[in-house]
Amino acid sequence: MINKGILPDLALIYNQYIESENKANTEERYIGKEHFFGASGTNMCFRKHWYRRNKIEETETTDMVSNRKMRLGTIQHTDFENALNWFSNILKNDFDNSIYNNTNTSSNNSSIETIVTEGEIILPELNVRGFYDLVIVMKTGEVYLYDFKTIASYPYKMKFGRNKIPQKVPTHETQLATYGMGVKKEFGRLDGMFLYYYNKDTSINKQVEVSMDWLWDAEQYWIKANDICTGEIPPPVRVQESPMHKWECGYCNYLTYCQEN
């Protein structure tokens, strides 16, 4: 009989691996740059921004199940990025690749000039920094921005199902628009923005075009963030501001500190 006591704890190994990867990503991207607001936090709780900017020590840790769920989104993002980089290499070689041999699809994409993945944006005037997922530059000069969103079946149903429920605070749109401001600055123009949703339970995907009007909304949010999040004390608790969403507190790593202050 096998002595199970000598076998490795696979779940523990994977949990520790995720923690190690998260730590490495944080150190590479964010340590020493806390004075910037994070673009991914658009339309999120102002108090949380204040805590991060002031390097307040986190009082809660993300549980292992949540870490594994979020890791699935990271893996899917990476896979999309790898696929697009693979396709970008094909473009550079004029579709001279034996694997990619669909003539119709090739001709449909022949108008693409450049594909850029995982690019950094910095908006010094708003003190915002972040990373967009995908920019496509056409041969005619148009520039299009994409953001990937990996969600489970229930939120996918709430967003696209027969009885869909509109978001009270359109976080995805304003996050995308924040990246859009940076892309417009970097590339000199921006002609369209898209959210690309991937249902991680069914592998169904849906592309949604986002109005350019959200650029103004995103800018106004960050103007307000700079106004109320740079003081010596955290912003006051206010509904649909601090927090913006009812669910935020349940996932916040500063919950205990926030409740005490």
Order of alpha helices (4+ residues) and beta strands (2+ residues): alpha-beta-alpha-alpha-alpha-beta-beta-beta-alpha-alpha-beta-beta-alpha-alpha
